Amino acid sequence: MGFNKYVNLLKRELTPALGCTEPIAVAYASAKAREILGSIPERVEVLVSGNILKNGMGVGIPKTKMTGLDIAAALGLIGGNAEAKLEVLKDIEDKHIEEAVNYLKENRLKVKLKDVKNKLYIEIVCFDGQNESKVIIKDKHTNIVHISLNEDLIYEKKDDEVKECNNCNEQEEKKEEVSLTIDCIYDFSQKVKFEDIKFLLEGAKMNRRVAQEGIEKDYGLRVGKVFYESIGKGIFADSIESYAIAITSAAVDARMDGCIFPVMTTAGSGNQGLTCTLPVVAVAEKLESSEENFARALAISNLITIHIKSYLGRLSALCGCGVAAAIGSSCAITYLLGGDKKAINHSVKNMIAGLSGMICDGAKQGCALKISTSVSSAIQSAVLAINDIEVSCKDGIIHDCVEQTIKNLGNLGIEGMVDTDRVILNMMVCK
């Protein structure tokens, strides 16, 4: 396989987003539906899957100090920029927020749960007089599969097929299939030209900025800020681990509370982007790693996160940030600490043995606590790995083969926790 496929995969799966990707995807869909309608609709129906509802209930919407899919959808309608995709709310001003709040007060927008098999599903239907526009997103946060106006089908996508209607200029590039394994990811990270992956440093810089915002200001539960201020006070040691926990959780604090700065996402999630990037940033800073080694470590972290998420899916009952992204960062940290391919395999197994049961109960302020736990485990697993320690195949879901171990994790998340996901959603809705 040529290295270009890996580079292109990284460029596709790492994208900037302003706000939590589930409500922002709803805002993107509503902005697109309004664009197709050509006016602010008289009323709107927002139909979403359970996992979208779960991840949109408790997370802050940028610039608003508000939470929920309803305000996200209303802002998309009133002032969203559909061309900006996951940065759809970047141009939102106070006047748009006021109009969106009034729109909701007038009871013109309804959010409803739709019984669909897709974990990621968003359907926006806008009504204005005799006109009706519809936009549907499935499986990925910007993957529009249907656009229609009244009886006219403008765009439709089924699986890998793209159908164009009525001179629609929507185009979908055919994606290269990329088969990943831990070993081939490591080989790529060591052999690829530094210049080809140097762009990863910009994403790390973007995410580090959000971490600094979380340290300097009071966001959410202030997990990262409090941890950071506790370093060296006899509570937390002035160590790589403490520093990594502090800056990563500070960034999550800020993002979950509606920070106005964008983050670089990985595999459809901003928290995944933060978790597979910032612990690596912390270790690279403390070790004074070269830019090249840092970029190679980021390639490992991001690609392994993408690899694991390909088994877990975009949304799941398992915490993608705390599990998949933390495994990626642990492998990158193993590399920065001098570990080789064998050690990275050890790190994957150690992380899955320790964190495989961490559930996802929605995007919210408490995510900073889960991620602080995951970052700690990431560093511990890396330290064990470079000392040639790995969890035995006699333990639980761990297999001799690291790839089968990852598949086992995926089966646990997709098949084994179907009822768990349903029970979690019921608990959240009943509150």
C-alpha positions, 0 to 999 in steps of 0.5 A: 500500500502506498503511503499516500493512502495513509496521508489522505486518510489522515487529511480526511479524518482530521477536520476542524470543528467548532463545538461538539460534533453531534449538535454541530452536525444537526446545525449543519443539516438545518443550515443546509435545509434552510439554504435549500428552502430559501427562507427561514421556515415557519416550522421545523422537525428535527428527527435524530437517532438515539445516539445523536440525542444522547450526545446532544443533551448536555453539551454546551453550544459555542457562544450561547451558554446553552445546551441541546440539539434544539438551540443548535438546530435553531442557530443553524437555521438562523445564522448557520453557514452550511459551506463551513460544515462542522464550523457551521456556527463560526459566524454566529452573532448575538442577534442570531442567538436572540432570534434562535431563542425566540424561534424556540419560544414560539414552539416552531422547532421540534426535536424527536427521536427516530427509530433507525438502525443507524447510530448516527442519523439526522433528518431535518424537515423545514416547512414554509407555506406550501414548500418543504425541504429535507436534508438527511445525514447518516453514519458520518457527521457531514455525510449528507445522503439526501436533499430534496425540495418539495417533490424534487430530489436534488441529491441522493447517495446510497452506500457508495453510489451517488445520484445527481438530480436537477443540476445539483453540483454536490460532488462526492469524491470516491474514497480510497479503501485503506486497510489498517493494522497496528504494524502497518501504522507503525511502519508508515509512521517511521518511513513516511517523509516528515514533510508529508505529515508535518500538517499534523503539527497544526492540529496539535497546535489548535488543540493546545490552544483550547487546552490553554483556554481551559487552564486560564478560564473557568469552564465546565467542572474546571477539572483540568484547571484544578489539576493543573493548579494542584501540580507541585502542591503535594497533591499531584507530582510535577510529572509528565502524567500530571501535566498530560492529565491536566492539559487534556482535561482542561481542553475537554472542559472548555470544549464541552462548555461551549468554548469559541475556539475550534478543535481538530477532530479525529474520526468524527469527534473533537474529544477524540481529537483532543485525547489522541493529541494532547497527551502526546503534546504533553510528553513531547514538550516534557521530553523536548522531542523534535518536531519530526518525532512529534509528528511521527507520534501524532501519526501513530496516535491518530491512525490507531484511533481511526483504526479502532473506531472503524470497529466501534463505529462513529457512535457507540455505547463505549466511550470512543474518546476514553477508549479508542483515542486513549489507546492511540495516545498510549501507543504514541507515548510508547513511541516517544519513550523509545518503544518499538513495534512490539512495545506498541502492540503491548500498549494496545493490549494493556489499554484494552485490558484496563479500559474496555468497559468505559461507557458513553453516556453522552457528551457533557461536562463530566467527559473531562473526568473520564478522559483524565482517567483514560490519559492516566491509563495511557501513560501507565500502559506505555510505561509497562509496554516499554518494560516489555509487560503486556496483559496475557491472552488468558485475561478476558477479551485479550487475544494473542493477536493484537488485531483480534484483540481490537476486533474483540473490543469492537464486538463488545461495543457493537454487539455486546452493549446494544442493551446498555446503550438503550438503558443509558438513553432511557435513563437520560431521557427520563431525567 
